[in-house]
Amino acid sequence: MIETWQALLASITFVVVILAIMTERIHLTVAALLGSLVLVFAHVMSLTDAMGYIGNSYATLALFFGVMVLVRAFEPTKIFDYLATQMVVMAKGEGKRLLLGIVAVTTPICAVLPNATTVMLLAPLIPPIASEIGVDFVPLLILLVFVANSAGLLTLVGDPATFIVGDAINISFIDYLSQLSLGGVLAIAAILISLPILFRDIWRWRITDLTQLPHPKIHRPVILGLGGAVIVLMLTFFVVGELLPVPVTPAAAALMGAALALLIAHQSKLDTVNNILKDVDWSTLIFFMCTFVLIGGLERTGVIAQLSQLLAVAIGENILLGAIVMVFIIGLLSSLVPNIPLVVAMVPLLKQYLVSTGLIEPAFLDPAFAGEFPIEVLPLFYAMMFGATLGGNGTLVGASSNIVAAGISEQHGQRISFQKFLQYSIPLTLLQLVVVAIYVSVKF
């Protein structure tokens, strides 16, 4: 009985927090903090347990903190203003070219780097670009996160959820490229098709006199050069660090990059350590911490497991129907629940369902199983990948990159409202889910 009440309370708390964020009655960080404390005070979990859930996600928090510090440390060099002006010039003052440029720059980066990291690196360029051409920067930030989330499907390592599912079915990097990358291409194509409609005001915008643009100069170019070397070193470790004889995780690489950036900024008197750390987006970091606690409450009380079992019942034994259902239901769930804990809970339950229906052998339940899965069941796992990754475009809280962009927007004086995000996200997410559902059905 106690467990039932705890599950009910964890569910109600999560729903209330989401509704509070959606209606914007309470700031999203305050809503998440109050919700997580309700679980602690109601003894759904102890404070030690809550800190444990935050600790389990230390890698995400360390990665975000490190990149935030790195970006802020070199802001006084005016590099972001300079690059923003150059992008406007390259776009020849046309909004259409600028939108296409954001897609072209973001897509290849997000194919190999975590999408939230890419947003942290590129988002500071957006407000000055928008200022120079005289448009609202919020739609441009929203486009940036749409592309970042979608491009994660281009490779096996482009999105954590994709990697978790791919690892569970033992698909190789090369096999993913040959079999599934087209799904990511189609997701990006859906964005390109939508640009003239969803972003029509910016699409039609044009500056005829580029000579009126400001011409910011880079301040302290030698220091910026050192900063560039630090960034290159960090990105190199992101890509190959875990393959080294002594592995270096992306989180460790980000923290080392932050430490070197603080050292350079302080020793060169570019800025003080206190100023840099003061400007870190602590609100976003605290929101993520509290989200981990809220999701921990759903996991701890078995709510996510029960939802997964209901999904298995809905699938039945029709793999084709199940794959289509999986795309949309997982897409819906991952627009409200972060996709990493969702797929972590779903993968073993989907395997259990397949064993119980006799489609795979019990040996497949072993996490260490290294064999190939029957080709007829793979569409269910592929559908889970696509739904979990693209569902992040559904709402403002659907993906970590969305929250990062919202924090950067707020730092530049404008808030991305939940409703404003939905104006763009609902039509695009539905289009993308329909496209990948057709792709999975036809190809597999």
Steps between C-alpha positions, in 0.01 A plus 500: 500500500786735589666437165171574321465832677863585431457422130184713492671789676808480274271503192285788626808702596657450157176596321453810720856613430449457124169690516660778703771533235248482215273770649807706599348581838831402662853524363604155374797476740285591802229253392750215462673584832170509693387176334818314591478624859139375524631148427761538774262643763236235418765225546465371145879519522750629754719802436790255469309312229422826320865602505582150374279552193676831437835329551411226251467774237823677596639456146220707345532775761881509473481519121253789507689690771833460322376625164309790662817619674708459184258702286463776761875527567579617146192717448696823574708439185186595301538183294126429504412848372764470228382156383137615507581790266691270267204260481267786406745615232532143364121475490506823293244649737231249401297329770455197276876447470545554872246229590659257256842592639395410855385158374821449298734593789316315777427170321853360455610610848205330670567181308811446715456719811223498766220730385489706821875560477461626142218733607721640777775573248279645223209667684703803619538596130125522444395813699765727342413367153131574558584844635701589192228405252218630721303183571393312814770254606262257676384323176865464394587334833200269462618403151847432640366248754274333242800438275723394792247244626423364153861473382566263791343228283767528232751284690495247781677744735299809408250467786533310831161332456597374154825360637328325795251323272766422239730352762215284634448337158873482419484714187838630380581858400535396134177295502317799645630724222390257230160413646371788710679826417248564222241545775707789636533647150120487463457671839727785386317512164172548690653807667616641164152455353348677802731805498299721258181424697599492868758779470336695217568848644873437525502305170378812318723744688770678304756775572592694189777714649761279670729800552280604792594188696722551806859386454616361835872445544644198679645601836823332616546269196797319657290403802219394266752280316583325827129459563455349154775248577320403822172452311667287232665288771168455681312405182775253410458328836122499448545297183795269583551534876321179596704302243834591662699244707410712803141607414397865538124554521331800335409631847864492612609666175242779549613563859865513392405744224321717756798493736742601221261774386482642853879486525550685170232762573633570849872506418446721195263728693238445228243458778484392863412150616218642714342679203516190282351266762235757591372496142474120473138399439440354846123504447527246216740279697269496804204421274683196364589383852138520609380327182727205580335478843147516355581228247666303780170511688317354200765228460518420871124456537469290182296753300730488195505120511119489507477743207741280307293189571186677378686584180592134452132407535406765242753360252358148499677258265479710184856631451404746225215650700718486811779698332260774388339514846847507657610802295203710610462386860871521577505833315219629722657368821845636419354846441407499871756263654873527421575230243803346674317357806207415274702277267702357789170377649345401167779287350494214757120504512475479121744209504292329770185550293669344194612200709151451644350499149762250384656734243845480659672255736550572875877524435437841339405642842861477618656852472828330400338319204709583193310319224277634226131560563243346262448744217120489537505657851754774425239751367364533856841611625554727201161659563599557862819680387313730263211573736722569801735732310243697298256518791748738659380763252147474637510735799734744671591234761532215248879512461796637687597718203158672520559594864853620423366726221228632732764590758717680244194686369414617851857619553456719191181657631226288339321196634397212271147434620355149499219613268739678262705181469185295433405727207805371316544156656156341457480513117868414454506211750184347354647529149828341607331213686275428199802504267709260711198273564456466122876447462508219758189338348629509143865412560459231766 
